[in-house]
Amino acid sequence: MASRTLSRVAKALLAPALALGATIGLASAPASAAVWNSCDRWGNTSLNGYTLYNNIWGSGAGSQCTWANSGTNWGVWANHPNTGGIKSYPNSKKVINKSIDSLRSLSSNYNVSVPSSGAYNSSYDVWDTDYDYEIMLWVNYNGAVGPIGTSQGSVSLGGHTWNVYKGSNGSNEVFSFLRTSDSNSGTVNILPILKWIKDTKRWMGNETIGDVQFGYEVTSSSGGLNFTTNNLTVSSS
């Protein structure tokens, strides 16, 4: 578990250079004509100000393909074996590049359709520009999955109530916020969460926020499961 975030960071940084890497699996995009789809392990594209990644970063992975109708409407078909360890984090990314104190707002709307089987979470992954800190916001999760670190209690922030965990993967600090009940649609006000970490808990300083990602950490999806992002927008000022 402790190595998964480091691996994902390294491979996210390599993704553009490796976009033409080996294809894994032969699954296809949905019947509706997508403007982009990829089964490449590191397949990625930019649409409407968002960058989409197929991002099969874990070991023991099966087949996976990501499709997109736009930067805010996309989905994944994944067929990963019923074994432990995160296999992938297909996601869309919006670049912010503002310090916490200089942000006046940072929020996101999400609307997803996810399977009732498998082991996965639907989560935001928020990074500082130096990749020293990772802030994960799990809006729903299913099966044998869990966060890095130890429990820090619960808190109501950004329009939701979360169980908070703090830990390290050996390379960066990881702060995980797990919603106390599953949600497939809503709005997350991300900035108060960052300010709580910085000002209330003093776990980090006035970091420059680089990427806000949203996607699906898939541990297992045997037989092939669909994850659909009906709408996902990230806005800041």
N, C-alpha and C positions, 0 to 999 in steps of 0.2 A: 504493500500500500504506500509506503513512504517514498518509493521511487517514481510513482506514476506522474506526479506533477512536473518533476524535473524532466522526465522523458517528453512530456507533452510540450513543455516550453521549448526544448531543443528542437523538436520536430516541427513545431509551429514556425520557428524562425527559419528552418530549412525548407519549409513548404514551397515557397515560390521557386526556388532553384530545382526542386525535385518534382515539379508539377507534371513532368512527363515520365515519371517513374513507372514501375511495374504495375500493371493492372491486376486487381484482385477480384475475382468473381466475374460473372457475366450477367448479373441482374440488370434490369432496365428501369428507366424512369417511368412514372405513371402514364396512363393512356393519354391524359391531357398533354398537349405538346409543351414540354418545358423548353425554356430558352437556353438552358445549360444543364448538363448532367455529366457525372464522372464516376467511374468505378476505380480510378487510379488511387493508390494508397494516399498520396499527397495531393490529389486533385484540388484545384482551387480556381476561383474566378472573382472578379469584382463587378458588382451590379448595384446601381443606385446608391452609391456611397457606402456599401457594405462589402466585406470580403467573405466569401463562403469557402469552407474547407471540408473535404471528405475526412481527412485526418484519422487514418487507422494507425495509431501509434503503439498500441500494446502488443505483447507477444501472444501467440496462439490464436490469432484472429482468423475469422472466416471471410465471408464475402460482404461487401458493403458498397452501396452506390448512393450518391447524393444528387438531387435534382433541384432546380430552381425555376420558378416562373418570374421571380423578381428578387431583389435583395431582401425583401421583407416577407416573401411567401416561398417556402422551400420545404424539402423533406428528405427523409432518409429511408432506404430499405436496408436492413442489416440482418445477416444470418451468422451470428457468432456462437461458438459452441458453449455448452452449459458447463463451463469451467470458471475458476476464480480469476480475478485480475481484470482490470479495465482494459478493454480491447480498443476503444476508439472514443473520440470526442468530436463528432461532426458538429460544426458550429458556424455561425455568422458573427462577424466582428465589425465593430464601429470604433474608429480611432478618435480619442478625445484630446490627449496631449495638453491638459491643463492641470495646474496644481489644485489640491483640494480647497485651499483657501481662496483661490481665484474663481472657482466655480460658483455660480449663482444657482444653478439647478443641474441635476443629472437624474434622468428618470427613464423608464422603459415600460412599454405596453407589450404584453405577450398573450398569445392565444394558440394553444397547441392541441393536437389529438395524439394520444399515446396509447400503447397496448396495455392490456390488463395482465399480461404474462411477461416473462423475462426479468432480467435484473439490470436496472438502469436508474439514472436520475435525469431530470430536466433542470438545467442549472445555468445561472450566470457565472462567468469567470471574469473577474475584474483584476487587472494587473497595473502595477506602476511601471514606468518606462524602463526601470533597471531590472525588473523581474525579481525584486527582493521580497515582494509581498503578493500573495494571491488571496483574493476575497471571493469565496464561492457562496452563491445564494441558490439553494435548492428549493424550487417551487413545488416539485413532486418527485417521488421516488418509489421504486417497487423492487421487491426481491432482496437478495443478500448483498446489500451495498451499505457503506458507512463512511463517515468522514475521517480525516486524519486528526489526531490529537485527542485532548480530553475535554470534558464538558465544562463550560463556563456559565451554566445557567441559561435562563431564557430572557428575552427582551422583545419589546414591541417597538418596531422602527419601520419607517418607510411604508406604512400601511399594512404591515403583516406582523405576526408574532413568530419568533424564531427560537429554536434551540441552538445555542452557540457552542462551537468547538474551536480550540486553539492548539496548534501543533506545528511541526516542522517536518519537511521531507528531506532534510539534510542540506538543502541548497537555499530554500527560502521559507519564510514564515507563511503559514496557511491559516486563514480565519474562515471557518465554515458556518453558515447560517442555514439551518434546516427548518423550513416552514413546518409549523406544528400540525398542519393538515394539508392534504394534497390540494393543489389548485391548477387548473388547466387554462385559466385566463385571468387577467388582472393587470394592475399597474404597480410597479415597484419604484418607489422614490429612493434612489440609490445614494444620493448625497448625504442624507442624515445617517446612514449606516457608516459611511466613510468618516464622517465627523465624530460619530460615537467611538469608533476604533481609535481615531487620532486624539480627540480632546477628552473624552470620558475615561477610556481605558489606557490611553497613552501607549498603545502597542506599536505605533508608528508615527512618524512626523508628517510634515506637510509634503507628502509625496506628489509627484506629477503622475496623474492617471493616464496611462497609455491606451490600453485596449479594454473595451467592454464587449465580451463575447457572450453568446447564448447558444446552448446546444444540448446534446444528449450524451452523457457518459454511459456507454453501453458495456456492461460486463458480459451478459449472455442474452442471446435472442435466437435460440435454436429453432430452426425451421423457417426463419425469415419473418421479421416483424417490421411494421411501418411506423415511423415517427413523422408527424406532419406539423410544420410550423405554419399555421394558417395566417398568422400575422405577428411580426416582431419588429418594433421600432425602438430606437434609442435616441434620445434628444438631450442636448445640453446647452447651457449658456453661461 
